[in-house]
Amino acid sequence: MPAGACDCHVHVVGDPAAYPMLPDRPYTAGPATVADLRAHMARLGLARAVIVQPSFYGTDNRLLADSLAAMRGDGRGIAVLAEDVSDAALQELHEAGVRGVRVNLESVGASDPETVARAFGAWAGRLRGQGWHIQVYASLDAIAAAAPRLRGLGVPVVLDHFAMIPGRLPLDDARVRAVLDLVGGGAAYVKLSGSYRMDQGATAAQVAALARAFLDANPERAVWASDWPHTNRAPGKLPTEVSPYRDIDPRRLREEIDAWLPEAALREQVLVRNPSRLYGF
């Protein structure tokens, strides 16, 4: 792995007594500490990580800020914020290491193009020129339909988990082309991450082909992420019951890096240079 390699999407989950989850959360995850994160990074030879606020904490970003402090400069954060958050609170989060706001529509069942466009429009004016970006977790249909309005925002846009493109979908599908054009034109970054979220029937070759399509479109607008610790909503579990994490072998993550980023120069671009620019390392 190149020096300074970054995992651009991980979560930290704390002690519920100190960091309570939302009472109406969609699911519950077990502990995943900064020490656990450091062990994950060591297994893959990673130097940096971007901690993303999970949905079950809502807009309470205390654990995110505390985790970034524990990372001692090796971490950056993506927060979930209320639209009326104060400028002072944004400045405090920036000083803590936060560099983006997450718009998570997929987890709350509000993944439609109007909601995507409205959320981006609301944040773009506040974040423009601040060194922050907007990260969106939404359905492919919503992203593709909103794509024309995501250009020219003046704020970087980051698309989670391959923009939720199903791995079996043909690359000439109109929705796929709309997202590839968004990335190709420099209007959005894409996270090459969470291949197990794309659909269960996709082959490793199909996922690799999609990764290559994004990289061919614009290698300067792709980052890689593990999605550690691989949160999951286990069937049959109540939202307040702990759902076990997905069992993702670290060797699979390394094999995906090898398959998606086979050239040394490309690894340097995607794992080091792009994250350094986007997250301000």
C-alpha positions in Angstrom: 0.0 0.0 0.0 1.3 3.5 -0.7 2.4 5.7 2.2 -0.5 7.7 3.5 -3.2 5.4 2.1 -6.7 6.4 3.3 -9.8 4.4 4.0 -12.5 7.0 3.2 -15.6 5.5 4.8 -15.6 3.9 8.3 -17.8 4.2 11.3 -17.1 4.3 15.1 -19.7 3.1 17.5 -19.3 3.9 21.2 -20.6 2.9 24.6 -24.4 3.5 24.6 -24.3 4.9 28.1 -22.0 7.7 27.0 -23.2 8.1 23.4 -26.9 7.1 23.2 -28.5 6.3 19.9 -31.7 7.7 18.6 -34.8 6.1 20.2 -36.4 5.8 16.8 -33.2 4.5 15.0 -33.5 2.2 12.0 -31.2 -0.4 13.6 -28.6 -0.9 16.4 -24.9 -1.6 15.9 -22.5 -3.1 18.5 -19.3 -1.4 19.7 -16.6 -0.5 17.2 -14.0 1.6 18.9 -11.1 3.8 17.7 -8.8 1.0 18.8 -10.7 -1.5 16.7 -10.4 1.0 13.8 -6.7 1.2 14.3 -6.4 -2.6 14.2 -8.4 -2.7 11.0 -6.1 0.0 9.4 -3.0 -2.0 10.5 -4.3 -5.2 8.9 -4.6 -3.4 5.5 -1.6 -1.1 5.8 -3.7 2.1 5.9 -2.4 5.3 7.5 -5.6 7.5 7.5 -9.3 7.1 7.8 -12.5 9.1 7.3 -15.0 8.5 10.1 -18.6 8.9 8.9 -21.5 9.7 11.3 -23.9 6.7 11.2 -27.6 7.2 11.0 -28.4 5.9 14.5 -26.7 8.9 16.1 -28.7 11.5 14.2 -27.1 15.0 14.5 -25.3 14.2 17.8 -21.7 14.3 16.6 -20.0 14.1 20.0 -18.6 10.7 19.4 -17.4 11.7 15.9 -15.5 14.7 17.4 -14.1 12.6 20.3 -13.0 9.8 17.8 -11.2 12.4 15.6 -9.3 13.7 18.6 -8.2 10.1 19.4 -7.0 9.7 15.9 -4.4 12.5 16.5 -4.5 13.9 13.0 -4.9 10.6 11.1 -8.6 11.0 10.8 -11.2 13.3 9.1 -14.9 13.3 9.7 -18.2 13.6 7.9 -21.0 14.9 10.1 -24.8 14.7 10.0 -26.2 18.1 10.7 -29.5 20.0 11.1 -30.0 22.6 8.4 -30.2 25.3 11.1 -26.9 24.4 12.6 -25.0 27.6 13.7 -21.9 28.9 12.0 -20.1 28.6 15.4 -21.0 24.9 15.5 -19.7 24.4 12.0 -16.4 26.1 13.0 -16.0 23.8 16.0 -16.6 20.8 13.9 -14.1 22.0 11.3 -11.5 22.5 14.0 -12.2 18.9 15.2 -11.4 17.6 11.7 -14.8 17.4 10.0 -14.8 18.2 6.3 -18.2 17.3 5.0 -21.9 16.9 5.8 -23.7 13.6 5.1 -27.1 13.5 3.4 -28.3 10.0 4.2 -31.6 9.4 2.4 -31.3 5.7 1.7 -31.3 4.7 5.4 -34.4 6.7 6.2 -36.4 5.8 3.1 -36.5 9.3 1.5 -34.3 8.6 -1.5 -36.0 10.5 -4.3 -34.5 13.1 -6.7 -36.4 16.1 -5.3 -35.2 15.4 -1.8 -31.6 14.9 -3.1 -31.7 18.2 -5.0 -33.3 20.1 -2.2 -30.8 18.9 0.4 -27.9 19.8 -1.8 -29.3 23.2 -2.6 -29.8 23.9 1.1 -26.2 23.0 2.0 -24.3 24.3 -1.0 -24.6 28.0 -0.1 -23.4 27.5 3.5 -20.5 25.3 2.6 -19.2 27.0 -0.5 -15.6 28.1 0.0 -15.2 26.4 3.4 -13.2 23.4 2.3 -16.2 21.1 3.0 -18.2 18.8 0.7 -21.6 17.2 0.6 -21.7 13.4 0.8 -24.9 11.6 -0.3 -26.2 8.1 0.3 -29.2 7.7 -2.0 -30.6 5.4 -4.6 -29.2 5.3 -8.1 -32.6 6.5 -9.5 -32.5 9.5 -7.2 -28.9 10.4 -8.0 -29.3 10.0 -11.8 -32.5 12.1 -11.9 -30.9 14.8 -9.7 -27.6 14.8 -11.7 -28.2 17.9 -13.8 -28.9 20.0 -10.7 -25.8 18.7 -8.9 -23.5 20.4 -11.4 -22.4 23.9 -10.7 -23.0 23.8 -6.9 -19.6 25.2 -6.2 -19.2 22.5 -3.5 -17.7 19.0 -4.1 -20.3 16.2 -4.1 -19.3 12.7 -3.0 -21.4 9.6 -3.9 -21.4 6.8 -1.4 -20.9 3.1 -2.4 -20.5 3.2 -6.2 -23.5 5.6 -6.2 -25.6 2.5 -5.4 -25.3 1.2 -8.9 -26.3 -2.5 -8.9 -23.3 -4.5 -10.1 -25.3 -6.4 -12.6 -26.6 -3.3 -14.4 -25.2 -2.7 -17.9 -22.8 0.1 -18.1 -24.8 1.6 -21.0 -27.9 2.0 -18.8 -29.0 5.6 -19.0 -28.8 6.1 -15.2 -25.3 4.7 -15.0 -24.2 7.0 -17.9 -25.7 10.0 -16.0 -23.6 9.2 -12.9 -20.5 8.4 -14.9 -20.9 11.7 -16.7 -21.2 13.5 -13.4 -18.0 12.0 -12.2 -16.3 12.3 -15.6 -17.0 16.0 -15.7 -15.5 16.5 -12.2 -18.9 17.4 -10.6 -18.8 14.5 -8.2 -16.4 12.1 -6.5 -17.4 8.4 -6.1 -16.5 6.1 -3.3 -15.4 2.7 -4.5 -16.8 0.9 -1.5 -19.4 -1.4 -0.1 -19.5 -3.9 -3.0 -21.6 -6.2 -0.9 -24.3 -3.5 -0.8 -24.7 -3.3 -4.6 -26.7 -6.5 -5.1 -26.1 -10.1 -4.1 -25.9 -11.5 -7.6 -23.1 -9.3 -9.0 -19.8 -11.1 -9.7 -16.4 -9.7 -8.7 -15.7 -9.2 -12.4 -18.9 -7.0 -12.8 -18.0 -4.9 -9.8 -14.4 -4.5 -11.1 -15.8 -3.4 -14.5 -17.9 -0.7 -12.8 -14.9 0.4 -10.8 -12.8 0.6 -14.0 -15.6 2.6 -15.7 -15.5 5.2 -13.0 -11.7 5.3 -13.1 -11.7 5.6 -16.9 -14.2 8.5 -16.6 -12.0 10.5 -14.1 -9.3 8.9 -11.9 -9.1 12.2 -10.0 -12.6 11.8 -8.7 -12.5 8.4 -7.1 -11.6 7.3 -3.6 -11.6 3.9 -1.9 -13.3 2.8 1.3 -13.8 -0.4 3.3 -17.1 0.5 4.8 -15.8 -0.9 8.1 -17.1 -2.3 10.4 -19.7 -3.3 7.8 -23.0 -2.4 9.5 -26.1 -4.4 8.8 -29.8 -4.6 9.5 -30.2 -8.3 10.4 -33.6 -9.8 9.3 -35.9 -10.4 12.2 -34.1 -8.1 14.6 -36.0 -5.2 16.2 -34.5 -1.7 15.6 -33.4 -1.6 19.2 -31.7 -5.1 19.1 -28.1 -5.3 18.1 -27.6 -6.4 14.5 -24.3 -8.2 14.1 -21.8 -6.8 11.6 -21.4 -8.4 8.2 -18.6 -10.9 8.2 -16.3 -9.4 5.6 -12.8 -11.0 5.4 -10.0 -8.4 5.2 -8.5 -10.5 2.5 -11.6 -9.7 0.4 -11.0 -6.0 0.8 -7.4 -6.4 -0.2 -8.3 -8.5 -3.2 -10.8 -5.8 -4.3 -8.0 -3.1 -4.0 -5.8 -5.3 -6.2 -8.6 -5.8 -8.7 -9.8 -2.3 -8.9 -6.5 -0.5 -8.6 -3.9 -2.8 -10.2 -1.4 -0.1 -11.2 0.9 1.5 -8.6 0.3 5.0 -10.0 -3.5 4.5 -9.8 -3.3 3.3 -6.2 -1.3 6.4 -5.3 -3.9 8.6 -7.0 -7.0 7.0 -5.5 -5.7 6.0 -2.0 -3.5 9.0 -1.3 -3.7 12.1 -3.6 -7.5 12.2 -4.0 -8.3 11.8 -0.3 -5.6 14.3 0.6 -7.3 16.9 -1.7 -10.8 16.1 -0.7 -10.4 15.8 3.1 -7.6 18.2 3.6 -5.0 15.9 5.1 
